[in-house]
Amino acid sequence: MFSLELPACHPGGLLASNPISITVDNTLSPSHTLIQVLCQDHKGLIYDIMRTLKDYNIQVSYGRFFANSNGSCEFDLFIVQADGKKIIDRNKQNALCSRLRMELWRPVRVAVVSRGPDMELLVANPVELSGRGRPLVFHDITLALKNLNTGIFSVEIGRHMICDREWEVYRILLDEGDGYHVPRNNVEEGVRKVLMGWE
């Protein structure tokens, strides 16, 4: 759930139909590095990109955003480091591209696990270096569970250091007291779709 590696398949188990493409170009502008991003649209996409750049202390001087009707998005971002210079170092470029790719592929992590005889929904998202968490996560979780006619027995929200990053983790114990049982995969996929804005 907290892995920073990119697996070969989509979080729902399917192969990714819209791969993420990130390219770096230092030839187009004399004073800026151009980062071009092509990815699938989702709720909070601009937030995820800007949060990642902020974590790397990178400033955006100019940007262009275009969303296609088929759900894909293109970004052109002219960026500089905190010292106002281009990103020339290949290692820095690769680290930034790798982190952007990971953050855009899975901005929130969703899993349903067993907690004794009950089901527990786990939702986690990285916390900004400034200490802020992702907006509206709890609202979207409760909306998704309401749409699935699944009750909530208890909720724990906490922050944990995992893999050298701070994560905001929501632990929701689901209430299945009335005998109505929604399959785990449906809960996981339903919550993920609402969080990503795909529903």
C-alpha positions in Angstrom: 0.0 0.0 0.0 2.8 2.4 0.8 5.3 1.2 -1.8 7.0 3.9 -3.8 7.6 1.6 -6.8 5.5 1.6 -9.9 3.9 -1.8 -10.5 3.0 -3.0 -14.0 -0.7 -2.9 -13.4 -3.4 -0.4 -12.3 -4.4 -0.3 -8.6 -7.6 -2.0 -9.5 -5.7 -4.9 -11.0 -6.1 -3.8 -14.6 -3.3 -2.7 -16.9 -3.1 1.0 -17.1 -4.9 2.2 -20.2 -3.6 5.8 -19.9 0.1 5.6 -19.0 1.9 8.6 -17.4 4.4 10.3 -19.6 6.8 12.9 -18.1 9.6 14.5 -20.2 12.2 17.2 -19.3 13.5 19.7 -21.9 16.2 22.3 -21.3 16.5 23.4 -24.9 13.3 25.3 -25.4 13.9 28.1 -22.9 17.2 29.8 -22.0 16.2 30.3 -18.3 13.6 27.6 -17.5 13.3 23.8 -17.6 10.2 22.6 -19.4 8.4 19.6 -17.8 5.7 18.0 -20.0 3.2 15.7 -18.3 0.6 13.6 -20.1 -1.7 11.6 -17.8 -5.2 10.6 -17.0 -7.4 13.3 -15.4 -8.4 12.9 -11.7 -9.7 15.0 -8.9 -6.9 17.0 -7.4 -4.5 16.5 -10.4 -3.2 20.1 -10.3 -2.9 19.8 -6.5 -0.8 16.6 -6.8 1.6 18.2 -9.3 2.0 21.4 -7.4 2.4 19.6 -4.1 5.2 17.4 -5.5 7.0 20.4 -7.0 6.7 22.3 -3.7 8.2 19.3 -1.9 11.2 19.5 -4.2 11.4 23.3 -3.7 10.7 24.0 -7.3 8.9 27.1 -8.6 6.6 27.3 -11.6 7.1 30.4 -13.7 4.5 29.6 -16.4 2.2 26.7 -17.0 -0.3 25.5 -19.6 -3.0 22.9 -18.9 -5.2 21.1 -21.5 -7.8 18.4 -20.7 -9.2 16.2 -23.5 -12.7 14.9 -23.6 -11.4 11.3 -23.4 -10.1 12.0 -19.9 -6.4 12.6 -20.5 -4.6 15.8 -19.5 -1.5 17.6 -20.8 0.7 20.0 -18.8 3.5 22.2 -19.9 5.3 23.7 -16.9 8.3 26.1 -17.1 10.1 25.6 -13.8 13.2 26.7 -12.0 14.9 25.6 -8.8 14.8 27.8 -5.6 18.0 29.5 -6.8 16.2 30.6 -10.0 18.3 28.2 -12.3 17.3 25.4 -14.6 17.4 21.8 -13.4 20.5 20.6 -15.3 21.5 17.7 -13.0 20.3 14.4 -14.6 19.9 12.8 -11.1 17.6 15.6 -10.0 15.6 15.4 -13.2 15.2 11.7 -12.8 14.2 11.9 -9.2 11.6 14.6 -9.9 10.1 12.6 -12.8 10.0 9.4 -10.8 8.3 11.1 -7.9 5.8 12.9 -10.2 5.0 9.6 -11.9 4.4 7.9 -8.6 2.2 10.7 -7.2 0.1 10.9 -10.3 -0.3 7.1 -10.6 -1.6 6.7 -7.0 -2.2 10.0 -5.2 -4.3 8.1 -2.6 -4.0 4.5 -1.5 -7.1 2.5 -0.8 -7.3 -1.0 0.6 -9.9 -3.1 2.4 -8.5 -5.5 5.1 -9.9 -7.9 7.7 -9.9 -6.6 11.3 -11.1 -9.7 13.2 -14.5 -10.7 11.8 -15.1 -7.2 10.4 -13.9 -5.3 7.3 -11.7 -2.2 7.7 -11.2 0.4 5.0 -7.8 2.0 4.9 -7.2 5.2 2.9 -3.8 6.9 3.0 -2.4 10.0 1.3 1.0 11.7 1.6 1.2 14.8 3.8 2.8 17.9 2.3 6.2 19.0 3.8 4.2 22.0 5.2 2.1 19.6 7.2 -1.1 19.9 5.3 -3.1 16.8 4.3 -5.1 16.3 1.1 -8.4 18.3 1.2 -11.8 16.6 1.3 -10.6 13.0 1.7 -13.0 12.2 4.6 -15.9 13.8 2.8 -15.3 11.7 -0.3 -14.9 8.5 1.7 -18.2 9.0 3.5 -19.9 9.9 0.3 -18.6 6.7 -1.4 -19.7 4.6 1.5 -23.1 6.2 1.5 -23.4 5.4 -2.2 -22.6 1.8 -1.4 -25.1 1.7 1.4 -22.3 0.8 3.8 -22.4 2.1 7.3 -19.5 3.3 9.4 -18.9 1.8 12.9 -15.8 3.8 13.9 -13.2 6.0 12.4 -9.5 6.7 13.3 -7.5 9.4 11.6 -3.8 9.6 12.3 -0.5 10.5 10.8 2.4 8.0 10.5 5.9 8.0 9.2 6.2 5.2 6.7 9.1 4.9 4.1 10.6 8.2 5.3 7.3 10.0 4.4 4.5 11.3 6.6 1.1 9.8 5.7 -2.4 10.7 6.7 -4.2 7.4 7.3 -7.9 6.9 7.7 -9.0 3.7 9.3 -12.7 3.1 8.9 -14.3 0.1 10.5 -17.3 -0.8 8.4 -20.7 -1.6 10.0 -22.2 -4.7 8.5 -24.7 -5.2 11.4 -27.8 -5.4 9.2 -26.5 -8.5 7.3 -26.1 -6.5 4.1 -22.6 -7.3 2.8 -20.9 -5.3 0.0 -17.9 -7.3 -1.5 -14.5 -5.9 -0.6 -13.6 -5.2 -4.2 -16.7 -3.1 -4.7 -16.0 -1.1 -1.5 -12.3 -0.5 -2.6 -13.2 0.4 -6.2 -16.2 2.5 -5.2 -14.1 4.6 -2.7 -11.2 4.9 -5.1 -13.5 6.2 -7.9 -15.1 8.9 -5.7 -11.7 10.0 -4.4 -10.3 10.2 -7.9 -13.4 11.9 -9.3 -14.1 9.1 -11.7 -17.7 8.6 -10.6 
